[in-house]
Structures are given as C-alpha cells and as structure tokens.
Amino acid sequence: MAGKPTHKKTTSNQYSLIFIIGVAVLYILSLIGAYYVGKMSLYPNEGPLANTLKRACTLDAKLCPDGTTVGREGPHCDFAPCSTVPLRPISTYKCPATEWVDCMPSPDEKDSSMCRPEYLQWAQDNCPEFKGAAY
C-alpha cells in the first residue's frame, strides 16, 4: 500500500512527557505569581499597582499647641500639620442664663453673637443646662 499515509500511535511515554511538561509550566507560573504577590505585600508603594493600593494608618493623634488634635494621613502616615488659624479664646464665651437662646429675628435687635454657629456649638459642649437655639 504505497502512497497511503501512516499514522503513528502515541504511546504512554509521550503522554507522560506532555503531562510532566504541563506540570512544570504550571509550577513555574505559580512561582512567578507568588513572587509578585509577596513583593506587593512587602513593598506596597512600588510596582504597577502602587497608586491603587490604600494604606491604613494607625488611629493615634498628636496634640497641637493650640489644644486641637490631628491624625495621621497620606502614603507615609505622617501626622497632619497643626492648624495655624488662631482659635477664638474660650474665655470670651459665657453660658447663657437660660437653657434656650432666643434667635428669632426682630427689628430692634441687630445680629446676636449668641446665635452664631461657633457659639452655639461651644455652648452645647460646655454648658450642661443648654438645650439649643429657638428660631
């Protein structure tokens, strides 16, 4: 039978060789993947995903000279800068005589300093009997 193509049958040795090569390729790919995952966890601010990763900072606070506190922020978890805006001295505020402050507009009264939001917040924080503003 000349001219008829002959087909070689694959043997079990050939299947074994293909299987071993496939396992070796999968093993090498898993090693490469493990390397990159480990590198990203050790150095989160480097590599292709550096800008997409979020870093959690500790929740400690720094006491500023003016008495306010600031927390940590940014990629290196540095303390935020203290405010340079001077705070209004607390000694200028006094608790209201009643538990409500009358903030209803009237024609004879100009702007009441007791109805400003910063005073109302201070009174809420520092005056035990203070309930709020009446509008």
Secondary structure by P-SEA (a helix, b strand, c coil): cccbbbbbbbcaaaaaaaaaaaaaaaaaaaaaaaaaaaaaaaccccccccccbbbbbccbbbbccccbbbbbbcccccccccccccccccccccccccccccccccccccccccccaaaaaaaaacccccccccc
